[in-house]
Amino acid sequence: MVARDNLHSRVVFWLKIVLPLTALAILSTLFLFSRRIDTELALPYAEVDVEDLARDQRLTAPEFSGVTADGAAVTVLAAVARPGEAGASATDLAARYVTPDGLRIDLSAASGRLDSAANRLDLDGTVRIATSSGYRIEAPGLTSALDRTDISSSGRIRADAPFGRIDAGNMTIGQNDDTEGGYVMLFSGGVKLVYLPPKRDAP
């Protein structure tokens, strides 16, 4: 009986030593053979050329708004604008004039320049003009004032009017000197009008 107790005591004694050592050996093996983490892959980063960003200064989705001397609200939007000595060059330009009498004039072009110091907007390429009175006009270029309602095309224009088609050397939109608070669209320079009477519904 005493021999059995001694054997049990010796087994418990050795287990108290062997088991912790075995646990330490297993933990050491886990650390030794654990997968190494690639910090460069684990932490992705964007490759940015800081010097290039400094050279190419630009504004994304800029907006200009104001009120002209004759009371028209003006808003100019662009996708990207890059400041320069003669104002900011911009892409995907859109402008809107809303006059006090409710006339809305929308302008759009692929590129242009906004000179806030000179209160001037120049649109390049194919410029599209749409008015709430029903005119749809295309021009090769356009200059528009920002401190007053004064819009002038450059080069020949083509227009779809409520009463027909118009070809002209120039077009301007501005205040009507004969009517206080009114606005007028003038075509000049070899104007050609094709009258298209409104279609009547068949009886």
C-alpha positions as CSV (number, residue, x, y, z in Angstrom):
1,M,0.0,0.0,0.0
2,V,2.8,2.3,0.9
3,A,4.6,1.5,-2.4
4,R,1.5,2.3,-4.4
5,D,1.2,5.7,-2.7
6,N,4.9,6.4,-3.4
7,L,4.5,5.5,-7.0
8,H,1.4,7.8,-7.3
9,S,3.3,10.7,-5.6
10,R,6.3,10.3,-7.9
11,V,4.0,10.3,-11.0
12,V,2.2,13.5,-9.8
13,F,5.6,15.1,-9.1
14,W,7.0,14.4,-12.6
15,L,3.7,15.4,-14.3
16,K,3.9,18.8,-12.5
17,I,7.3,19.3,-14.2
18,V,6.7,17.7,-17.6
19,L,3.3,19.2,-18.4
20,P,4.4,22.9,-18.1
21,L,7.6,22.2,-20.0
22,T,5.5,20.6,-22.8
23,A,3.2,23.6,-22.9
24,L,6.1,25.9,-23.2
25,A,7.6,23.8,-26.0
26,I,4.2,23.9,-27.9
27,L,4.0,27.7,-27.6
28,S,7.6,28.2,-28.7
29,T,6.9,26.1,-31.8
30,L,3.8,28.2,-32.6
31,F,5.8,31.4,-32.5
32,L,8.7,29.9,-34.5
33,F,6.6,28.6,-37.3
34,S,3.9,31.3,-37.4
35,R,3.4,33.1,-40.7
36,R,5.4,36.3,-41.1
37,I,3.1,39.3,-41.9
38,D,4.1,41.4,-44.8
39,T,3.4,44.9,-43.6
40,E,3.8,46.3,-47.1
41,L,0.9,44.1,-48.3
42,A,-1.1,44.5,-45.1
43,L,-1.0,48.3,-45.3
44,P,-1.8,49.4,-48.9
45,Y,-0.9,52.9,-49.9
46,A,-1.5,55.2,-52.8
47,E,1.4,56.2,-55.0
48,V,1.2,60.0,-55.1
49,D,3.7,62.3,-56.7
50,V,3.7,65.2,-54.4
51,E,5.7,67.4,-56.8
52,D,3.3,66.7,-59.6
53,L,0.4,67.7,-57.4
54,A,2.2,70.9,-56.5
55,R,2.8,71.7,-60.1
56,D,-0.8,70.8,-61.2
57,Q,-2.9,73.0,-58.9
58,R,-6.6,72.4,-59.5
59,L,-10.0,72.7,-58.0
60,T,-12.5,69.9,-58.3
61,A,-16.2,70.8,-58.8
62,P,-15.8,74.5,-58.2
63,E,-18.8,76.8,-58.1
64,F,-19.2,80.5,-58.7
65,S,-22.4,82.4,-58.0
66,G,-23.5,86.0,-57.8
67,V,-26.1,88.6,-58.9
68,T,-25.6,90.9,-61.9
69,A,-26.2,94.7,-61.7
70,D,-29.6,94.1,-63.5
71,G,-30.7,91.6,-60.8
72,A,-30.1,88.3,-62.6
73,A,-28.8,85.4,-60.6
74,V,-25.7,83.8,-62.1
75,T,-24.3,80.3,-61.3
76,V,-21.2,78.8,-62.9
77,L,-20.1,75.2,-62.4
78,A,-17.2,73.1,-63.7
79,A,-15.8,69.6,-63.3
80,V,-12.2,70.8,-62.8
81,A,-10.6,74.3,-62.7
82,R,-6.9,75.2,-62.9
83,P,-5.9,78.7,-61.8
84,G,-3.8,80.8,-64.1
85,E,-2.6,84.3,-64.7
86,A,-5.6,85.2,-66.8
87,G,-8.2,83.5,-64.7
88,A,-9.0,79.9,-64.3
89,S,-9.2,77.4,-67.2
90,A,-12.0,74.9,-66.7
91,T,-13.5,71.8,-68.2
92,D,-17.2,70.7,-68.5
93,L,-18.5,74.2,-67.8
94,A,-22.1,75.0,-67.2
95,A,-23.6,78.4,-66.4
96,R,-27.1,79.6,-65.7
97,Y,-28.7,83.1,-65.7
98,V,-32.1,83.6,-64.2
99,T,-33.4,87.1,-64.8
100,P,-35.8,89.0,-62.6
101,D,-38.7,88.5,-65.1
102,G,-38.2,84.7,-64.9
103,L,-36.1,84.1,-68.1
104,R,-33.7,81.2,-67.7
105,I,-30.6,81.0,-69.9
106,D,-28.4,77.8,-69.7
107,L,-24.9,77.7,-71.2
108,S,-22.7,74.6,-71.5
109,A,-19.3,73.8,-73.1
110,A,-16.5,71.3,-72.8
111,S,-13.9,73.9,-71.9
112,G,-13.5,77.6,-71.1
113,R,-12.1,80.2,-68.8
114,L,-13.5,82.1,-65.8
115,D,-12.0,85.4,-65.0
116,S,-13.6,86.7,-61.8
117,A,-11.4,89.8,-61.7
118,A,-12.7,90.9,-65.1
119,N,-16.2,89.5,-64.5
120,R,-16.0,87.5,-67.7
121,L,-16.7,83.9,-68.8
122,D,-15.4,82.5,-72.1
123,L,-16.7,79.2,-73.4
124,D,-14.8,77.4,-76.1
125,G,-15.6,74.7,-78.7
126,T,-19.3,73.8,-79.3
127,V,-21.3,76.0,-76.9
128,R,-24.9,75.1,-76.3
129,I,-27.4,77.7,-75.2
130,A,-31.0,76.9,-74.1
131,T,-33.6,79.4,-72.9
132,S,-36.8,78.9,-71.0
133,S,-38.5,80.8,-73.9
134,G,-37.9,77.8,-76.2
135,Y,-34.6,78.6,-78.0
136,R,-31.9,76.0,-78.6
137,I,-28.7,77.5,-80.0
138,E,-25.2,76.2,-80.9
139,A,-22.2,78.5,-81.3
140,P,-18.4,77.9,-81.9
141,G,-17.6,80.1,-78.9
142,L,-19.2,82.5,-76.5
143,T,-18.3,85.4,-74.1
144,S,-20.5,86.2,-71.2
145,A,-20.3,89.0,-68.6
146,L,-20.7,88.0,-64.9
147,D,-21.6,91.5,-63.6
148,R,-24.5,92.1,-66.0
149,T,-26.6,90.0,-68.4
150,D,-24.6,90.4,-71.6
151,I,-24.0,87.2,-73.6
152,S,-22.4,87.3,-77.1
153,S,-21.5,84.5,-79.4
154,S,-18.4,84.3,-81.6
155,G,-18.8,82.9,-85.1
156,R,-21.9,81.8,-86.8
157,I,-24.7,80.3,-84.8
158,R,-27.6,77.9,-85.5
159,A,-30.7,78.1,-83.6
160,D,-34.0,76.2,-83.2
161,A,-36.6,78.8,-82.3
162,P,-40.3,78.2,-81.4
163,F,-41.2,79.5,-84.9
164,G,-38.4,77.9,-87.0
165,R,-34.7,77.8,-87.7
166,I,-32.2,80.6,-87.6
167,D,-28.7,80.9,-89.1
168,A,-26.8,84.1,-88.2
169,G,-23.3,85.5,-87.9
170,N,-23.7,86.5,-84.3
171,M,-26.2,86.5,-81.4
172,T,-26.4,88.6,-78.3
173,I,-28.7,88.4,-75.2
174,G,-29.0,91.4,-72.9
175,Q,-31.3,94.0,-71.5
176,N,-33.8,95.6,-73.7
177,D,-33.2,99.3,-73.8
178,D,-36.8,100.0,-74.9
179,T,-38.4,98.0,-72.2
180,E,-37.5,98.6,-68.5
181,G,-36.6,95.2,-66.9
182,G,-37.0,93.3,-70.2
183,Y,-34.5,91.2,-72.1
184,V,-33.9,90.7,-75.8
185,M,-32.1,88.2,-78.1
186,L,-30.6,89.8,-81.2
187,F,-29.4,88.0,-84.3
188,S,-27.1,89.8,-86.8
189,G,-24.6,89.2,-89.6
190,G,-26.4,87.6,-92.5
191,V,-29.5,86.3,-90.7
192,K,-31.3,83.5,-92.5
193,L,-34.7,82.4,-91.1
194,V,-36.6,79.4,-92.1
195,Y,-40.2,79.7,-90.8
196,L,-41.8,76.5,-89.7
197,P,-45.4,76.9,-88.8
198,P,-46.6,75.0,-85.8
199,K,-48.0,71.6,-86.5
200,R,-51.7,71.3,-86.2
201,D,-53.3,68.1,-84.8
202,A,-55.2,66.2,-87.4
203,P,-59.0,66.4,-87.0
